[in-house]
Amino acid sequence: MSDSPDFGQRRDFYTFAPETLALELPQFAIEREVGKGSMGIVYEARVRATGQRVALKVLPPSLTLTERALARFLREGRIMARVQHPDIVAYLDQGQRGRLHWFAMEFVDGVTLEDRLRVGPLPVQKACAIAARVARALQYAHDRGVVHRDIKPGNVMLRDSKDRGPEAVQIAITDFGLARETGTGSMTESGAIVGTPMYMAPEVVLGGTQVAGTLADVYSLGATLYALVTGQTPFDGPTAQSVLKAVTEKEPKSPRWLRDDLPRPVEAIIRKAMAKDPARRYGAALELAEDLERHLRNERVLARLPGPLRHATNFCVRRPLLATLLASSLLFAFGALLFVQERHDNALARGLAEAERLLALAATERDEQDRLRTRQDRDDLLLAAIAAASGAIARDANFAPGWLVRARAHHRLQQYSDAIFDLDTVERLRNAASAEILLPRIEALRQQGDPASLRRLQQDLTTLLQLDPSPHTRALVAELLLDFAQKASGHERKAALVRVQEVLGSIGDDDPRAAVARARHQELDGNIEAALATMRQAAARHQGNLYVHLEAGRMFDRNDLLDEAAREQELARRLEPARNRPQTAPVDLDGLGRFLGDVDRVLRTLDGKPEPVAPARK
């Protein structure tokens, strides 16, 4: 055997013995082969100089004879270097030795979702939490001009979270071998299809992989969520061609038929993400993430299950002869009414979809030509969203979803008075307050900052605590009480801090606002070292959470830890491309006593504690 083996001439060229590969890459200690595919071989290895554990991906020299294969391999490393995110497997280094090319990534301890599904479907809430994290990471990649093009359970890993508790969800998106950068040419031949048929968007099947855009990733993530909650792929068949045909021509079996305890909002989210028409899907991965997070907070989601008319349309497409016979008996009685109603509903749906699409685009960092959006570009998109929602409202003033979307756009433009008006209208139309209305209104009232707004904010927080006594709501109450305590002194300050401790007593650190509130409580109580340690733990536990990084940066800055403050502020800047960041609003000290009493009364009722008895007068 020669000193420099010719990998390209042996029939088993696609397998390296670890000791053979170690001769070519002496900087790595090769431990074992962990995977093999059309784009290379992956080994578990360690960097000899540092002992760091890495996943080493190697392209065999024989494959480099194909310029397309080499270009794809080099592009995968370049793309991974471009999308450094906590929920995307981290790129470390890249290089070549002669005709052997390699790049190194972090080694992720854990299993793929595909491996986990062999045990059975996931708990619904955990599946939704995983999909929400994947969606936010995809939005991060999309904002930087990268489309993954092969999202599926096999390309999402569940990180080992033993140190974070059994309920923690930590993921890593892997395998950017098929990813492309927007604004660049496709690496596939015209009309060619690459990817995984069961999770492939219909437009990709019909138009080839070169047409795969960000909404194809949204579809694939919806199909992945379908598999996570049902344990089955949306489409199956004996051959790849039969699966591809089903993707374009059939609807997947209702996930509730496969899992009867599946909540209807989750089914609606899956159906919207997997709509065959891209225009009916979520307008961006961020929209999908936000709807999943609404469900996880027990709020009303934006997705809606298809109504009877949509089901009838799908039935007609699948069984045209029977549909014709049935339609002939009903046409004269209901035709005109359905036509008018359909036109009305479609016009409202189109206006709402356009407003939601523009709202989602305003949250993205780059436009379709991969250019950075300016603040004016974002404002223009938000104004266009307001116009689209207003058009729907003009058709039907009782169309609550239109008012709600318009409120969100006004809020993003910092037009808080208009946002509050729209949210009040939604509450009136629905004859009830809800978390979906109260949460944005609380933030708008807080930003208004005048005494009347702050008194109403206290009322809304008390109502929200009664409607939704979840850790998230309690953390919001604690946050406002801490704002009071920061401006108060003496007995009032002490009373507010005591109430904060009671509010947070039953909440774990899984809620990011609760984790931050604990650190702020320790800081205001004078325990600075403990506060800084708690905030560092919160930043590590909730890495990638904009709110946590913002608050950590502020606390470190207040305590003259300038390097740590700068690092957290940079993380926040990278995570949030929006036009402005939330600022701490003024507080109304005059209303502190009444608000403390309201919170105490509600918490005693919720926690089953007796009312305190006033001492008898002598």
Sequence and secondary structure as in RCSB ss.txt:
>XXXX:A:sequence
MSDSPDFGQRRDFYTFAPETLALELPQFAIEREVGKGSMGIVYEARVRATGQRVALKVLPPSLTLTERALARFLR
EGRIMARVQHPDIVAYLDQGQRGRLHWFAMEFVDGVTLEDRLRVGPLPVQKACAIAARVARALQYAHDRGVVHRD
IKPGNVMLRDSKDRGPEAVQIAITDFGLARETGTGSMTESGAIVGTPMYMAPEVVLGGTQVAGTLADVYSLGATL
YALVTGQTPFDGPTAQSVLKAVTEKEPKSPRWLRDDLPRPVEAIIRKAMAKDPARRYGAALELAEDLERHLRNER
VLARLPGPLRHATNFCVRRPLLATLLASSLLFAFGALLFVQERHDNALARGLAEAERLLALAATERDEQDRLRTR
QDRDDLLLAAIAAASGAIARDANFAPGWLVRARAHHRLQQYSDAIFDLDTVERLRNAASAEILLPRIEALRQQGD
PASLRRLQQDLTTLLQLDPSPHTRALVAELLLDFAQKASGHERKAALVRVQEVLGSIGDDDPRAAVARARHQELD
GNIEAALATMRQAAARHQGNLYVHLEAGRMFDRNDLLDEAAREQELARRLEPARNRPQTAPVDLDGLGRFLGDVD
RVLRTLDGKPEPVAPARK
>XXXX:A:secstr
  SS  TTTSTTTT   HHHHHHH TTEEEEEEEEEETTEEEEEEEETTT  EEEEEEE TTGGGSHHHHHHHHH
HHHHHHH   TTB  EEEEEEETTEEEEEEE   EEEHHHHHTT    HHHHHHHHHHHHHHHHHHHHTTEE S 
 SGGGEEEE  GGG TT   EEE   TT EETTS  SS TT   S GGG  HHHHHH GGG  HHHHHHHHHHHH
HHHHHSS S   SSHHHHHHHHHH     HHHH TTS HHHHHHHHHHT SSGGGS SSHHHHHHHHHHHHTT  
 S     HHHHHHHHHHH HHHHHHHHHHHHHHHHHHHHHHHHHHHHHHHHHHHHHHHHHHTT SB TTS B  H
HHHHHHHHHHHHHHHHHHHH TT HHHHHHHHHHHHHTT HHHHHHHHHHHHHHHTS  HHHHHHHHHHHHHH S
HHHHHHHHHHHHHHHHH  SHHHHHHHHHHHHHHHHH  HHHHHHHHHHHHHHHTT  TTSHHHHHHHHHHHHHT
T HHHHHHHHHHHHHHTTT HHHHHHHHHHHHHTT HHHHHHHHHHHHHH  SS         GGGHHHHHHHHH
HHHHHHHT          
